[in-house]
C-alpha cells in the first residue's frame, strides 16, 4: 500500500480509502481514484485478508467445509457456492472433511482462525453433536446445508425430503408397483428422513414391511450393486428399487445390466438428487431434483448478510421444495410381478 501511495503521489490513508471502498468525509477526485487504481494494477497490489481482519475489516473470504468432496452431488454445490460468492465479491476457502465429522471440527477452526467472514457447511454432520455445539458458539456466521430438518441453533437451508420421496413413491404406485425396495446410505439427517417417508408410504399402501427390503450401505456406486444382489436374492424380490441418492441408483442400474435385467421392463429404478450424470445413465434415471443452486444461493446470501450485521440469533430454518423428474428408468410393474 505504501508503494501504491508513492507511485500515485498521494497519502497511504487515501490509498486505503480508495482501495477499500470506505466512505470518507473528504471527497476524493475521480482522477485521483483512477490514478491509485492504475498504480495498484501496475504494481500487482492485492489486499492481505489477515491484515484486513486485524483492522476489523471484512476479509471477503467465505469458508466452505464439505463432508465428502468425492460425492458428485457436492461438486455441483461447490460450483454454485463459488458462483454466488463471486457475484458478491467473495472468494472461497475450501476444506474437505474426507467424510469424517471429526475432521470437519478441525477444519472449521482453521477457517475461523484464518478470519473467514462466514462459513458454509455442506453435508450432514448430525452424527457429531460436539461439532454442532461448537458451531453454535462460532465467532463467525455459519449456515448448514443438507443436515436434515433437526439442526437446532444453527442457520440451515434444507429440502423437504419427505415430499420428494413421497412424489417418487406415488409415481411408482401409479405404475402398479407394490413390492418396492429401498437402498439407503448412512442413517444421517437427509437419508433418515427419506427412509422414514419410504416406511410411512409402505404402511399407507397397506403393504407389509418385508424383511430385507431396506438395505443400508455407504453412499458409493458399488454399494448399489451389492444392495441389488441382496434384494434379488429375497424370496419375493422387489419390482422397483428406490435409492436414497443417485450415486446408489447408478450402482443399482449397473448391477441390473450385469444380470441382464431390462430396466424398466423387468425392474424400475429411481434415485434422489438429480446429479448431472442422472440424465445420461442408460436408461436415463427417474429421480428427485434437488434445487441445489437455489439452496446454495440462499445460504450464501444468508451468511454474507449476517456477516455485515450485528445479528446474533440465527434466522429460522429454510426448507425448499424438490421436484420429481420422470425419465426412462421407471415403467409399469412387470406382469409376472
VENJO-V954534 format. One record per backbone hydrogen bond with DSSP energy under -1.0 kcal/mol. CO is the residue of the C=O (numbers start at 1). NH is the residue of the N-H. E is the energy in kcal/mol with one decimal. If there is no record, write none. Layout:
co,nh,e
CO,NH,E
CO,NH,E
//
This chain:
co,nh,e
1,5,-2.3
2,6,-2.5
3,7,-2.5
4,8,-2.0
5,10,-1.9
11,15,-1.8
12,16,-2.5
13,17,-2.2
14,18,-2.3
15,19,-2.8
16,20,-1.9
17,21,-1.0
29,33,-2.2
30,34,-2.6
31,35,-2.0
32,36,-2.4
33,37,-2.6
34,38,-2.3
35,39,-2.1
36,40,-2.4
37,41,-2.2
38,42,-2.5
39,43,-2.3
40,45,-2.7
48,52,-2.5
49,53,-2.4
50,54,-2.3
51,55,-1.1
52,57,-2.9
53,56,-2.0
60,91,-2.4
61,117,-2.2
62,93,-2.3
63,120,-3.0
64,95,-3.0
65,122,-3.2
66,97,-3.3
67,99,-4.6
68,71,-1.2
71,74,-1.2
72,76,-1.3
73,77,-1.3
74,78,-2.6
75,79,-2.0
76,80,-2.2
77,81,-2.3
78,82,-2.5
79,83,-2.2
80,84,-2.4
81,85,-2.7
82,86,-2.3
83,87,-1.9
85,90,-3.0
86,89,-1.8
91,62,-3.0
93,64,-2.7
95,66,-2.8
97,100,-2.3
100,104,-1.2
101,105,-1.6
102,106,-1.3
103,107,-2.3
104,108,-2.5
105,109,-1.4
106,110,-1.9
107,111,-2.7
108,112,-2.3
109,113,-2.3
110,114,-1.4
111,116,-1.7
112,115,-1.7
118,63,-2.6
119,143,-2.0
120,65,-2.7
121,145,-3.0
122,67,-2.4
125,128,-2.2
128,132,-1.7
129,133,-2.4
130,134,-2.6
131,135,-2.6
132,136,-1.6
135,138,-1.3
141,119,-2.3
143,121,-2.2
144,157,-2.2
145,123,-1.7
155,144,-2.6
156,318,-2.3
157,146,-1.2
158,320,-2.9
159,161,-1.7
160,164,-2.0
161,165,-2.6
162,166,-2.8
163,167,-2.0
164,168,-1.7
165,169,-2.2
166,170,-2.6
167,171,-1.7
168,172,-1.8
169,173,-2.5
170,174,-2.2
172,177,-2.1
173,176,-1.6
175,333,-2.2
178,180,-1.2
179,239,-2.3
179,240,-1.4
181,242,-3.0
182,215,-2.8
183,244,-2.8
184,217,-2.5
186,188,-2.5
188,192,-3.3
189,193,-2.1
190,194,-1.9
191,195,-2.5
192,196,-2.7
193,197,-1.9
194,198,-2.0
195,199,-2.6
196,200,-2.3
197,201,-2.3
198,202,-2.3
199,203,-2.1
200,204,-2.1
201,205,-2.1
202,207,-1.9
203,206,-1.1
208,210,-1.4
210,213,-1.7
213,182,-3.4
215,184,-3.5
218,220,-1.9
220,223,-1.2
220,224,-1.0
221,225,-1.5
222,226,-2.1
223,227,-2.5
224,228,-2.1
225,229,-1.8
226,230,-2.0
227,231,-2.4
228,232,-2.7
229,233,-1.0
231,234,-1.2
239,268,-2.1
240,181,-2.9
241,270,-2.2
242,183,-2.6
245,249,-1.9
246,250,-2.5
247,251,-1.2
248,252,-2.0
249,253,-2.6
250,254,-2.1
251,255,-2.2
252,256,-2.3
253,257,-2.1
254,258,-2.2
255,259,-1.8
256,261,-3.1
257,260,-1.6
262,266,-3.6
262,267,-1.5
268,241,-2.6
270,243,-2.3
272,246,-1.5
273,290,-1.7
275,278,-2.0
277,280,-1.8
278,285,-2.5
284,329,-1.2
286,271,-2.1
287,325,-3.1
288,273,-2.9
289,323,-1.5
290,292,-2.6
291,295,-2.6
292,296,-3.0
293,297,-2.6
294,298,-2.2
295,299,-2.3
296,300,-2.8
297,301,-2.2
298,302,-2.2
299,303,-2.4
300,304,-2.5
301,305,-2.5
302,306,-2.3
303,307,-2.2
304,308,-1.1
306,309,-1.4
318,158,-3.0
320,160,-2.4
323,289,-3.6
325,287,-2.2
329,269,-2.4
334,337,-1.9
//
